Amino acid sequence: MKIAHFSDLHYAPGNLEEADRCFGFATEHAVLMHADVAVISGDATDHRLDAHAPSLHRLARRINGLSGSMPVLMLQGTFSHEPPGTLRNFELMSATHQIYVAERVQQVSLHEGRFYASSGPVFSEDELREVLSIGADVVFACLPTVNKGQLAAAVGAKEAGTGLEAVLGDYLAAAGRINEQLRAAGIRTVGVSHGTVNGCTTEHGVTMAGFDHEFSLGSLFEAQCDAFMLGHIHKAQRWERAGRVVAYPGSIGRFHYGEEGDKGFLMWNVEVGSAQADLVVTPSRQTICVDFDGPPDMQRLTAIALDATDKFVRIRWQVDDEHKQSVDRDAIAALFGSAAELKVEARILPVVRSRAQGISLETSMDRKLERWCEHTAVDPVPLLDRLQLLETMDAEAIAAGVLARLSDAVAAHPSGTDGMPALSSTSEPAPVTVQEASSDEVGDDALPMPDATVEIVASAPASRLSWLNDDLFAA
């Protein structure tokens, strides 16, 4: 049995061209490949859409066209993407074949192009007996997005945060007991859900590991489904055990920069006890992501721009606030003029100045001062002495001590009558007389010398030391 598995279409005004181009390609190929049934495992829309929105109209046309060739099963996805009740309108848009919307936990059988749902989470004994007697082409175990508010009301808020996997595991185990009987009767069993498998990888290469994810691989295989079709994670990936397969097709298109891997849908071939899933790649847009740890390298961007025609380009860089003007955005835009889209993201790093890094981590004033001295190459000993004076003495005592030390320094020198060292204590020098020689004693080449007397006069007595008492800042 061939099943075309689509997921995460995310129709919205911002994604419309990408989503419709890729989903249109996928539905046409599903018809050409003669799929027996189509499954959309959640997030057909990206958010709440108005009834007159072009994106909702084009999605409805695609679903309607798909139902003209095969039955369609649509699963409720994330509530923020598909508000509850949104998908019910699609049941009214069927053409030749039925469109069935699974909004609650249930089992659904497909027989001769018609869907038959269980009244509870799994088939009751009477319902199971009827399915086994009439037969079915396939039975789907549908597990849409779980309302965590309802889960908290049922099991308690404390358990709801980390116990979701256990609660869903109990359901999958119960469905597995029913599926074992169905498989024994030769009926194919398929699981359909929208959630995160613990350990899967996102489209950005991040491994999802935690206590709040919906599924473990062990619980999914315990459901005893020949194939388990998942949605929510945008990267295609699969796991296999004893011929049975669990797989994500990923999103139908590339809706974000930096997404890894090909985009497409899965074409399943499901038989009792075995399954095979092949990814059919859609013509999703090509993106180029360039990140710089500093200003952009224009030479590197020039080389990248040669292969950027009709591609979506994102350039990121980070630069100090003082150098942000050095980046020529116009030049970058000119390089990528042939690109389908250019998105530039600049991260401006604020300048943070720290006079003494780590000073706030110290607990005492002494250590804070020592840390400051380390950064400023200052001898901490004199400063610590003065800090101790400030902490232990008042202002008047400190001033008195300073004046006393100055007085002691003055008293240590010899003093004159005025208290200052005498500047005229040396003996008075004798006058020096220079007489000109007589003309008879001077040769022809001798120069006449004038009669000059040099006298050294002693300086006046120094004034009294008064600067300690004077106003140093007087005009």
Summary of the structure (lengths in Angstrom):
residues: 475
radius of gyration: 45.5
end to end distance: 106.4
largest distance: 163.4
contacts: 1411
relative contact order: 0.08
helix: 34%
strand: 23%
